[in-house]
Every structure is written in structure tokens, then in C-alpha cells.
Amino acid sequence: SYTVRPGDTLWSYAARITPADGDVWETVAVLEELNDLPSSELTVGQRLIVPVW
């Protein structure tokens, strides 16, 4: 899991964890689905379930 920090966005976090040959859009979609996110907005302190690549 990952705890959201100040300045984090779903896109920036997804970009950090996407494998070198991966697609950031796909990672965003996976994070949204795993965490039942109604939007891409994150809140500081929010815990995200993170996929294992």
C-alpha cells in the first residue's frame, strides 16, 4: 500500500510505479479500480492499494 503525501497526484504516483515498458494510463486505471476511486483526486493521508508488477 501507499500513503498519499502532499503534492501527490494519481498521475504522478502512477508514473512512478509504472514499469519502464508499461503504460501510465493503464496504471491509473488499475489504481482507480483497485481503490474504488470515484475520481482521480487524492487526499493527503489516503491509503492506496498498489498492484504488484
MODELLER restraints for C-alpha pairs under 7 A, 6 or more apart:
rsr = mdl.restraints
at = mdl.atoms
rsr.add(forms.Gaussian(group=physical.xy_distance, feature=features.Distance(at['CA:1:A'], at['CA:47:A']), mean=6.52, stdev=0.5))
rsr.add(forms.Gaussian(group=physical.xy_distance, feature=features.Distance(at['CA:1:A'], at['CA:48:A']), mean=5.42, stdev=0.5))
rsr.add(forms.Gaussian(group=physical.xy_distance, feature=features.Distance(at['CA:1:A'], at['CA:49:A']), mean=4.63, stdev=0.5))
rsr.add(forms.Gaussian(group=physical.xy_distance, feature=features.Distance(at['CA:1:A'], at['CA:50:A']), mean=5.20, stdev=0.5))
rsr.add(forms.Gaussian(group=physical.xy_distance, feature=features.Distance(at['CA:2:A'], at['CA:47:A']), mean=5.50, stdev=0.5))
rsr.add(forms.Gaussian(group=physical.xy_distance, feature=features.Distance(at['CA:2:A'], at['CA:48:A']), mean=5.12, stdev=0.5))
rsr.add(forms.Gaussian(group=physical.xy_distance, feature=features.Distance(at['CA:2:A'], at['CA:49:A']), mean=6.66, stdev=0.5))
rsr.add(forms.Gaussian(group=physical.xy_distance, feature=features.Distance(at['CA:2:A'], at['CA:50:A']), mean=6.76, stdev=0.5))
rsr.add(forms.Gaussian(group=physical.xy_distance, feature=features.Distance(at['CA:3:A'], at['CA:45:A']), mean=5.53, stdev=0.5))
rsr.add(forms.Gaussian(group=physical.xy_distance, feature=features.Distance(at['CA:3:A'], at['CA:46:A']), mean=5.58, stdev=0.5))
rsr.add(forms.Gaussian(group=physical.xy_distance, feature=features.Distance(at['CA:3:A'], at['CA:47:A']), mean=4.40, stdev=0.5))
rsr.add(forms.Gaussian(group=physical.xy_distance, feature=features.Distance(at['CA:3:A'], at['CA:48:A']), mean=6.29, stdev=0.5))
rsr.add(forms.Gaussian(group=physical.xy_distance, feature=features.Distance(at['CA:4:A'], at['CA:43:A']), mean=6.65, stdev=0.5))
rsr.add(forms.Gaussian(group=physical.xy_distance, feature=features.Distance(at['CA:4:A'], at['CA:44:A']), mean=4.98, stdev=0.5))
rsr.add(forms.Gaussian(group=physical.xy_distance, feature=features.Distance(at['CA:4:A'], at['CA:45:A']), mean=5.12, stdev=0.5))
rsr.add(forms.Gaussian(group=physical.xy_distance, feature=features.Distance(at['CA:4:A'], at['CA:46:A']), mean=5.29, stdev=0.5))
rsr.add(forms.Gaussian(group=physical.xy_distance, feature=features.Distance(at['CA:4:A'], at['CA:47:A']), mean=6.26, stdev=0.5))
rsr.add(forms.Gaussian(group=physical.xy_distance, feature=features.Distance(at['CA:5:A'], at['CA:44:A']), mean=5.12, stdev=0.5))
rsr.add(forms.Gaussian(group=physical.xy_distance, feature=features.Distance(at['CA:5:A'], at['CA:45:A']), mean=6.40, stdev=0.5))
rsr.add(forms.Gaussian(group=physical.xy_distance, feature=features.Distance(at['CA:6:A'], at['CA:44:A']), mean=5.71, stdev=0.5))
rsr.add(forms.Gaussian(group=physical.xy_distance, feature=features.Distance(at['CA:9:A'], at['CA:41:A']), mean=6.96, stdev=0.5))
rsr.add(forms.Gaussian(group=physical.xy_distance, feature=features.Distance(at['CA:9:A'], at['CA:42:A']), mean=6.38, stdev=0.5))
rsr.add(forms.Gaussian(group=physical.xy_distance, feature=features.Distance(at['CA:10:A'], at['CA:28:A']), mean=6.73, stdev=0.5))
rsr.add(forms.Gaussian(group=physical.xy_distance, feature=features.Distance(at['CA:10:A'], at['CA:40:A']), mean=5.85, stdev=0.5))
rsr.add(forms.Gaussian(group=physical.xy_distance, feature=features.Distance(at['CA:10:A'], at['CA:41:A']), mean=6.88, stdev=0.5))
rsr.add(forms.Gaussian(group=physical.xy_distance, feature=features.Distance(at['CA:10:A'], at['CA:42:A']), mean=6.69, stdev=0.5))
rsr.add(forms.Gaussian(group=physical.xy_distance, feature=features.Distance(at['CA:11:A'], at['CA:28:A']), mean=6.48, stdev=0.5))
rsr.add(forms.Gaussian(group=physical.xy_distance, feature=features.Distance(at['CA:14:A'], at['CA:24:A']), mean=6.02, stdev=0.5))
rsr.add(forms.Gaussian(group=physical.xy_distance, feature=features.Distance(at['CA:14:A'], at['CA:27:A']), mean=5.69, stdev=0.5))
rsr.add(forms.Gaussian(group=physical.xy_distance, feature=features.Distance(at['CA:14:A'], at['CA:28:A']), mean=5.71, stdev=0.5))
rsr.add(forms.Gaussian(group=physical.xy_distance, feature=features.Distance(at['CA:15:A'], at['CA:24:A']), mean=5.53, stdev=0.5))
rsr.add(forms.Gaussian(group=physical.xy_distance, feature=features.Distance(at['CA:18:A'], at['CA:24:A']), mean=5.92, stdev=0.5))
rsr.add(forms.Gaussian(group=physical.xy_distance, feature=features.Distance(at['CA:18:A'], at['CA:27:A']), mean=6.28, stdev=0.5))
rsr.add(forms.Gaussian(group=physical.xy_distance, feature=features.Distance(at['CA:31:A'], at['CA:50:A']), mean=6.71, stdev=0.5))
rsr.add(forms.Gaussian(group=physical.xy_distance, feature=features.Distance(at['CA:34:A'], at['CA:49:A']), mean=6.41, stdev=0.5))
rsr.add(forms.Gaussian(group=physical.xy_distance, feature=features.Distance(at['CA:35:A'], at['CA:48:A']), mean=6.29, stdev=0.5))
rsr.add(forms.Gaussian(group=physical.xy_distance, feature=features.Distance(at['CA:35:A'], at['CA:49:A']), mean=6.10, stdev=0.5))
